Amino acid sequence: MTTERPIRSFVLRAGRVTAGQERAWRELWPKYGIEPAPAPIDWRRLFGRTAPRWVEIGFGAGEVIGALAAGNPHNDYIGIEVHRAGVGRLLLHAEREGLQNLRVLCHDAVEIVNERLEDASLAGVLIFFPDPWHKKRHHKRRLLGPGFIARVAQKLEKDGVLHLATDWQGYAEQMRAICNAEAALRSLSPDGGFVPRPAFRPETRFERRGLRLGHGVWDLAYAKR
């Protein structure tokens, strides 16, 4: 009897990893990386303290979480990304900035959310510009479905926040509908719609590419009830 493989929201592409990023993997991963394990992440042991906990899922080149960790030393951050080049970039940034409040996972975010994050443990979750899988036949691969949003909401503490952004209008509408239907979340928009771009979010390379192509950008923000 075979078990059906779950549909993944990403494809691992053989992107170019620079010499500097390879060095980061060799020398910096032992300091900043979180290795696979069957148990929930022990944040207190990892950072040596108790502080507000934030996770960014699919951090790309690390512009957002890198800036947040540098600007908010009172918070602790974990970034999740499957692509080695992006992880290498963030490791190098962490080294340059001397960051003590940042750690990195290179793994499928769905498995991390399901297996390694405890319920009601996070002050915030950030998911910016996830792969839109824009062809209709690929929509089933989109990360932000009802089940995943429900599980993310479980991981938020009371009044913890979920921030989302995309440059694909159809995906933005889908995100809004799913999040508005999730009973554990309340929209931070008075009308349940989109919100202005938050000041803390620097413009990412994915966002710049979308803007060059004439796309709009839609932000959403929710809090745990």
ZISUL-V944963 format. One record per helix or strand of 3 or more residues. SS is the DSSP state (a for helix, b for strand). FROM is the first residue (numbers start at 1). LEN is the number of residues. If there is no record, write none. Layout:
{{SS,FROM,LEN} {SS,FROM,LEN}}
//
This chain:
{{a,19,9} {a,29,4} {a,43,5} {b,52,6} {a,63,9} {b,75,6} {a,84,14} {b,102,4} {a,109,7} {b,122,7} {a,136,6} {a,146,10} {b,156,11} {a,169,13} {b,185,3} {a,205,8} {b,218,7}}
//
